[in-house]
Amino acid sequence: MLFNSYEFIFAFLPISFFLYFYLLHKRLIIGAKGFLVFVSLFFYSWWNITYLPLILMSMLFNYVLGNSLTKKYNDSKTSVSHKSLLTIGIAANLGLLGYFKYADFFIENVNLVANSSIEPLNLVLPLAISFFTFQQIAYLVDSYKGETKEYDFLNYALFVTFFPQLIAGPIVHHKEMMPQFASKWNLVKKYKNIALGLFIFSIGLFKKVVIADTFSVWATNGFDTATTLNLVEAWATSLSYTFQLYFDFSGYTDMAIGAALLFNIKLPINFNSPYKALNIQDFWRRWHITLSRFLRDYIYIPLGGNKISSFRTYSNLLATFVIGGLWHGAGWTFVFWGFLHGMALIIHRVWQSLGLKMWNWLAWLITFNFVNVAWVFFRAKEWDDAIKILGAMFGISNMISIQSYKAKELLVHIEGNDKTLGLLVVTMIIVFFFKNSCSYYQTKLVFTYKNGFFIAFLYIISVLEMYKVSEFLYFNF
Amino acid sequence: MPNKRWIQFIFTVAFIGIVAIILFNYLMNPYHVFSHNYLKEYNHVKDNLVDDEMSKFYAAKDANPDVILVGSSRVEHINPKYLEAYTQGKVYNLGVKGSGLSTQYKLIKYFITKQKVKTVILGLDFYAFSPANIGSYKDTGNTRYDNYFLDDYLKSVLSFRTFRKSLLTLKDNLKHKEGRIVWENGWDTYSHEYPMIQTQSDEWHLNKIDSTFPNFGINQKFFGNESFKNPHSIDKGLEILSEIVALCQQNNVELKLFTTPLYYKVYDVITGNGYANTYNYWKQSLSKYNMIYDFNYKNSVTQNYKNYVDSSHFKANLGEYIFAKMYGNTDKTIEDFGKLLQENLQ
């Protein structure tokens, strides 16, 4: 089920909300939590029930293993089987992810190198597998370190399946979620949280339905349909995708945060105006924050982080980002996107170590354009598509071939018009100069008639525009 | 404001806003999807369409015709009154701009099998057979050609675009603008009423038409499509045509076919851009039916720019001569305009 669908907004969410608090009102706490797990699994199964057993087995396996690790940590800290259990757990999780997500990529490359013709498996990627796998690996590692408690299964199931964050994050950590599910203070309706949840949810819905989905048409035409592009079309295409991705994913996250708040659960923020970043490190502190946190804590630091030597720091950074790229998708374009970001972070570190400074506007310009260019590899289905876009963006012959000043003629191959250029300008202003939605989440918001009208207006527009079904981009990762 | 009251406030405002816009769109009915007659004097003119196929389909369904005239924009511009002289019952012009054979098949099938249509007149365009204009047509489940298609209804009441179109529709009606489409019979009056043709000089008129050559139709849908140069690229379109013929036979529906008269310079574009083989193959394939009237060649009508409103569309009154030839009314026939395509005849 999509957050931006009528069945979610007018049926699933209100029914779940009222029944959950009704059960709590009747003091049926376990029943209420069980109900929330049930509706979350129903939410997950709405697309395809085939993979429901997969998530259930994964959850049960990791819960049992996590509890065993916690017990063993308390019993004997140096037990050999303790480490073996963790290895088995991580291998099983990665094996599951690898089988569904990377098997065909592996087969394709083997065929290419060995000139063989092994048939691909053509498996459908189970929804949310990348997210729930990472979440549970973190749980196992922390259980191994003795940083978890022996949680009950219901709370654990809620931690994994809680529908607002199940499909595409934020990637939550058990330390921030389990206490919330266990807290008795969260078992009563809180109008302040409901109001704030509705406020943030409306912003996310508007970002997705009105902004991201509008850009998606031009981005899709430019990347997938058009065979040739001129300079303006190529920049309009790449910028359309840059904004589409941001508004799509941050819109999803806002909706997840908003929906979770209705149940008194505070999810971590995932975006903090990333396109305002003045360097690439700053960008990764603002973009998909919970993934960056996971990569830092469970890959970069275990690899040695920045504690060994400069060379190791750089190679660790590169490895972390190449893995991060591969996490997003099984393809060399994703690997290359991760490599580009890893290299950019290395260059940034070298620059910092030399004590060099730069004007803020120039730092922003370089960072934003680097991110924009790197997204071309992230979005392109094939290398040739990426080269087509970048060639047109930077090709000198393209610059002098422009013969018209009418938007409709300039953007003919991506079916753009004045609206394309207008929306790009307006969006740039919003992205670069406006406050981020998470700032309302983190500060005390005063509810007034003025912001009430604004939020109601966002709901009116979004609900009217929602009739076109469109999935979130991060559902594919 | 207290949190609870703020929540009630946004729900109330959002609810009122959404319901008001949905109701307004429903009443204005800008795409002619709903069959109601509310506020007729404020929504009769509907010139702000987003999907011609959808609007024509629902309007025709409402009209419940006995005879349908099917084809692309060239057919849409023919006034159905010229056909009424030769047929029994209500005639509806179901021409849809830019439609290919696959769309035409779906329309014909629906109106034969689910309505009471007894006669089908199909105007054939060369482009309608191009692979770029052929889509899926067999599986009509969960489409408007099935029974009930929620998407069309949602599209007609939701979205800000529809709200804007509703406002424009209201504005047009308040200004008593003359509508382009006569919804009662489906006629698109564009070619008949095109105001510039009436007021400008002959020189202007000729220049308007001739200035588009030799680059006429060089795009993916028409003469910029490389695959269309291969004669067999139209085999799918020909197969659909044969299915239309069979469908009419099976349902005892009278079917009459004709090719549309294009401006004479278009034939030079066809030859000059490498589409002659496909065009000849098309004509040969049509001739096998021994029942198709051909107007699609250079003759005294197609060589006279005054019969055209632009390089792609003829005037509405040519319909009179087309149907006269097809129904053998010698009083109104132009000698070299129209001939029966027959096998073994050049």
Interface residues (C-beta under 8 A of the other chain):
Chain A: Y191 K192 I194 A195 L198 F447 T448 Y449 G452 F453 I455 A456 F457 Y459 I460 I461 V463 L464 E465 M466 Y467
Chain B: M1 P2 N3 K4 W6 I7 F9 I10 V13 A14 G17 I18 I21 I22 D151 L154 K155 L158 S159 F160 F163
